[in-house]
Amino acid sequence: MKTKLFNRLGAALYLALGLLPFAAFAGGGGDVSLILPDPRRTGLLCNSVLLGGLTAALCTGLGFAVAQWIRGSRLRQSPLRFFFLLLAPMPQYIYALSWMQLIRLLGQFWPGAYRLFASGLLPCVAVESLGFLPLCTALALIGLESQDRAEVEAALLCRNGAGALYHILLPGALPLLLSGAGCVFALSITDFSVPSLFQYNVYAIELFSEYSAAGAAQNAFWLAAPLLLLAVLAVAGTQAGISGFSFPQRSGDLALFRLPLFPRIMSWIGGAACLIQLVIPFCTLAVTAGPSGIFVQSLALSAEEFGNSLLVAALAASMALLPAFAAGRFLASRRGGWWTLFLLPLASPGALVGIGLLSLVNGSCLQELLTGALLPALGCAVRFMPFALLIAAAAFRRLDRERLEAGALLQRRCGACFFHVLLPMLAPYLCAAWVAVAMFSLGETGAGLILAPPGLELLSVKIFNYLHYGASELVSGFCLAQAALTAAALGLTLLWTAGRKG
């Protein structure tokens, strides 16, 4: 009974935090006619849908190809097969800077490269695909590893490798593949950072520009309504796969077979894209950052912003952890519409989250409490709680129930089972969720631009502003330091969790 009450209270706390930015818009008001896009905003909305659709399709296809490549390589039984997640939370403006540097290098040999690839839709799709590829790859790999080996072997007896791939593995992984596509679409259409860097006008930029010009929060909400609707529909479409999401329990070797020629070529292409996604940022940034003296100078110039960002990231991860895991325990045994409700923060543009929280806090009793780094940390916690929620729900589905029941029966005092059995089992997932939210928060731009108070400049905001004036050695140094920190944090987490038994 106490456990059920705790789960419900945790779920209520998660929803309260996730929907908190929208409380500022509950009173109504503003220009409701903004909900109906005019011809210009309709064009921007179509641009957003085109960008999100192409990115989602490319990421889904490449993610499945990478998963097939890992499944057929020596990594398939290694706990480190999720190495591609090293740069998963890295902000996409770092990939954008890498793309800019590559185009400059290519332009020295082909003068027309800059005109074709330096702005517009193509660089936006390429950069966002690199940024979202780890998410789609992880879901595709989990979907493949969750397949029943006996079914695959039966398909191999009745058919060939193509039959096993197209009739067993692909249909079995399809719900998670579509979930990945829906998440990527929602995240892509609600982001303005990458399109603004490549002069590709999208609807999310209009939202930020409108609020910056007029400062009317209610108008920003009505303006964002069409974008919100599309993002919510995309998230709702993910629930079939996400509601059953769980880390597979590896019990033996996977059923291996030789892929047909085309899928085999695609798996090689996917593997190459995966390696490019990991290597290119470090190579381009290391070259363009210049001598070590300039890199040290860039670290010195960004020390204060780095410290502010780390503080905000740590606070955001700490705020998100408890409600996410309590809600994850609540959702672990539930399916259907519950997941759409709990994943709503994933469909919220960062700028709208910032606008809602700022409007809610200004002039209220919360203004004295949420000072300094607390307000931007709250915005980041709201934005990235869904990632911690997914990890938590998958963790609770994988727990050894017999061990928990034995601990509850044999405990000598109340709470002993929690501290000596449940908490050690959840420790790797708690660590992974905390690091994921912290690293995503470190690179958040939309909410940070609005919520950071005067005197508290964040590194992501500083880099984003510098990139609009053109990439330089100092900016490359900023980005290289942030990429190294992200890779180190995720790498240590993967090594620690991989080294734990089971």
C-alpha positions, 0 to 999 in steps of 0.5 A: 500500500505504501509503495503504491502511494509513493508511486502515485505521489512520484508520478504526480510530482513528475507531472507537476514539474513537467506541466509547470511551464504551461501553468503560466498560460492557463489564465488565457488572454493574448491574441488567439488568432495567432493559432491560425498560421498566416501564409508566412508562418505556414511556410515556416511550419512546412519547413519544420515538418520537412526538416523533421521528417527527413531527419527522422527517416534518415536517422531511423534507417541509419540507426537500424543499419548501425544496429545490424552492423553491431549485431554482426560484429564482435561487439555483439556480446560485449557490454561496451556495444553501446559505445555509440552513446558516448556523444549522445547528449552532445549539443548539436551546435558542436556538430554544426561547427564541425560541418562548417569547418569541413565545408571550409576545408572542402571549399579550398578544393571545390569553390562551389562547395560553400555555396551548396552546403553551407546553408539551407536544408541539407546541412540542417538534416546532416547535422541533426542526423548526426546528433540524433543517430545514437538515440535511434541506434540504441532503440534499434539495437534493443529491438534486435536484441529483444527478439526470440532466438528460437523464432530467428532460427526457425525462420532460418530453417524455413527461409534464408537470411533475408526471410529472417531479417524481413519477416522476424527481426525487422517487424519485431524491432519496428515499434521501437524504430517508429518510436525513435523516429517519432522522438527525433521528429518531435525534437527536430521541429521544436529546435531552432539552434541548428536551423538558425546557424544555417539560415534555414527558417523554421517555425521554432525561430518565429516563436523565439523571435516573437517573444524577444520582440514583444515579450508577450508570453500568452501570444508565444503560447498561441503561436506555438500551438500548431508546433506543439500539436505536431510534436504531441502527435509525434510523441503519441505515436511513439507509445506503442514501442516506448511503453514496452521499452526495456533493456534486454536480458542477455542469456546467450549468443544471438542467432547469426546469419549472413545478411543479403547483399543490400542490407550488408552494404547498408550495415557497413554504411551505418557503421561508417556513419557511426564512426564518423559521428564519433570521430569527426567532431574531435578531429575538426575541433582539434585541428581548428582549435589551433596550438595548445596555447590558444586552447588553454586561452579558450578554457581560461576565457570560458572558465566562468561560463563552464562553472555556471553550466556545470552547476546548472547541469548538476542541479537539473539532474538532481531535480529530475532524478527522484520524480523520474524514477518514482514516475518510472516505477509507476509507469513500469506496469502501464501501457497506452495513453499514460506514456503520451502524458508523461512524455509531453515535456519531450514535445515542448520547445525549449523556448516555450518552456523558458517563457512559461517558467519565466512568466510564472516565476516573475512577480510570484513568491517563487521569484525569491526562491528560484534565484541564480542557477535554480531557475535555468536548472528547473527549465533543464530538468523539465526539458530532459526528465523524459530521458531519465523516465525512460531509463527508470521504467526500463530499469524497474521492468528488468529488476529481479522480482524474486530477489526483491520479494526475498529481501522484503520477507527477510529484512529485519527492520523497515527499509532494509530491503530498499537500502540493501537490495533495491538501491544497489540494483538501481545504482547503475540506472540512477547513475546513467539517468543523472549523467544523461540529464546533466549532459543534455542540460549542459548543452541546452540553448533554448531555455538557457537563453531565456531563463539565465539571469543577468550575470549568469552566462551559460557556456551553451549560450556563449558558444551559440552567440559566438557561432553567429559571428563566424567560427573561430579558434576560441569557439573551437576550443570551447566546443572541444572542451565541452565535447571532451567532458561529455565523452568522458562522463558518458564513457566512465558511466558506460565502463562502470555499468558494464563492469557490474555483474549482470 
